[in-house]
Amino acid sequence: MKIFWININKLKYKDLLNNIKQLETQKIVFTPNPEILLKTKTDTEFKELLNKANYLTPDGIGLYIAFQILDNNFWKWLNTLLIPYYFFNLFVRRKYLYNKYWDRICGSDITKDMINFASDKWIKVTIIDLYNPTDEKKVKSQKIFTTLLKQKFPKLKFDYFIYNPTKKQEIISTISLSESKILFSTLWMKIQEKSVIEIMEKCNNIKLWLAIGSSFDYFIWFQKRAPIIFRKIWLEWLYRLITWPKKINRLKRLYNAIIVFIYETIKSK
């Protein structure tokens, strides 16, 4: 189904995993959420980057509101009146939505399962992380990243790079000569998708490309993911709001991801 002219794949999670684990041909997986899709409305380059992926999976509950809005022939005013019903389906009839629009596939879940897979099969992976020397919290986490990931996955073979623009070509050259088969880009919205495309052109050894945001922070306990009960009832966003240190920023993101995104979806019809 297309949202803002971006075609979101209808996939079962198990089918996706089985496919990308083959590592036979190069495949790109991006996991757009409402914030990402909203950005494509004003950023043509970003839209083109997303459309180069083999798989665009729905990451964010707001997409399941959008699916319901777009999957009918109602007038805009009626869709607006039906928003409470769409939210009811979201929280009470999740299985119905999964059967109709297929699984929600989050970057953090793919990351966890593919890291476990690579560790078990002794497949080397590459991780590129955001270069932002002014972010003290980020720099602190990067200094201990390798140690903590090795503790969590002692069998995992991996290379870890801070994607410094001044050393970009050197990093890409090193990746191209490595034994890595999977690359995880954690550079945040648009930057990570752009990095995947530019590195892919020079690294034929990498067969799977994943843009996964801050997913690794959950594995090294730099960020605490919501308890499973919150995830099961699709209230992970609420847990993040409660525990997020800069709640104003989180509220702004939630406003865009829910209110603005739903409004723009209805308007796009």
C-alpha positions, 0 to 999 in steps of 0.5 A: 500500500502506498503512503505519500507515494511510498510503497510499503510492503505487505509482509509476514515477519517470518517470511522477510527473515527467511528471505534476507537470511539467504545472503545470495544477492544484495538486498536493502531493508528500510523501516519507515515510520510516520516521521520518515514518511512525513519528511518525504513529502517535502524531501524528494531526494529522501523519497527516491532513497527509500524507493531504492529499497527492496523492502520497506516495512511498516515501523510505527503504529501510525501506519496502521491508522493510515492503512485504514484511512487509505483502504476505503472510498470514504470522503475526508470528513467521514474518515475524520469521524472514523478516527476513533474507530481506527484507534479502537482497531489498533489497540483491540483488534490488532490481529485483525489489522495484521491479517489485513495489512500484514505484520508490523516490522520494527528495525529493532526486531530485525536487528536483534534477529539478524545479529543472533543469526550472524552470531550463530552462523559466524557471519561477519557484520559491519556497523556504521555509527553517527559521527557527532563529536558535540553529542557527549552522550553519543560519544560516551556510548561509542567508546564502550560500544564494542566492549558491550556488544562483545559481552552481549554476543561473544561469538559475533564477528563485526567491524565498527566504524564511526562514519566520519565524513573526512574518513568516509572513503577510507572506511568504505574501502576497508568495508569492501575488502572485509569478509562482512556480509551484512551492514547496519547503518545507525546514522538516523533518518535520511543520513543512514539511508543515504549511506547505505546507497553510497556504500552499496555501490562500492561493496559487492561483498555486503549482501544485506543492508539495513538502516536501523536507527538506534536499535543497537542502543537497546542491546548494550543497555544504553537505552532501555526498551519498553517492557514487553507488555507495552510493546504487545499493546502498542504503547511503546511510545507512551513508555518512551514519553514517560521515561524520555529525559527531554519530554518536550522533544518527545511530545513534538515527535509524537504530535508529528507522528500521530496528529500531523501524520493522520491529517496529511494522510487524510488530506492525501486522499 
